Amino acid sequence: MRTKLSTCARKKRYPSAAAAVAAARAFDLPLLPYRCDRCGRFHLTSRTKGKWASGRGSVGDDR
């Protein structure tokens, strides 16, 4: 499913999955990074449905 442009525009962008994970840890919330198909950067999400996650701070693909 493609990310909505309005969703991308209102979210903070991170240059890497590692930077996004570091930000999530600072918020102390169970957030997961994902690469946005609109901007190519990383955002954070609280959603896990349909996503593979092995636990808090899972990074996945950091290409």
N, C-alpha and C positions, 0 to 999 in steps of 0.2 A: 504494500500500500504506500503510495507516495505521500510525502509530507506536504501539508497545505502551506502555501506561501505565507499566509498570515501567521501561521504557527511558527514558522522559521523566523519571520521578521521580529516577533516579540520575545524570542528566546535568546539567551546569551550564547555566544559562539566561542568554542574552545579550539585551539589549534591541533590538539591531539586528544586521544582517549585518556591518556595519563593525566593531562591537565584537567579534563572534565572530572575524572575520579577524585583528584585532589580537591577540587571545588566541592564535590558532593560530600567528601569527608569533613570539610570545613563547615558545611551546613548541618552535619550530623543527621542526615536524612538518608533513607534507603533509595538513592537515585542511581540510575544506570546510564552510562554514556551510549550514544548511538551516532553513527555518521549520517548526516542529513543529505538526502538526495537532491535537495535544492541548492544548498550553498557549498556542500562538500566538507564543511567543518563538523565539529561534534557539538551536540546538545545533550542535556540531561533529561531523563524521563523517569516517572515513577511507575510507568506501565510495564508489566511483565508478560501479559497475554500474548502468546505467539512468539515470544522472544526466549532464547536460551539464556539462562542465567544460573551460575553455580553458587550464587550467594552475593552478599553485599560487596560492592567494589569490583565485580566482574568487568573485565575490559573487553574481551572478544577481539575483534579485528581492528588494529591500529595502523592500517596502511595509509 
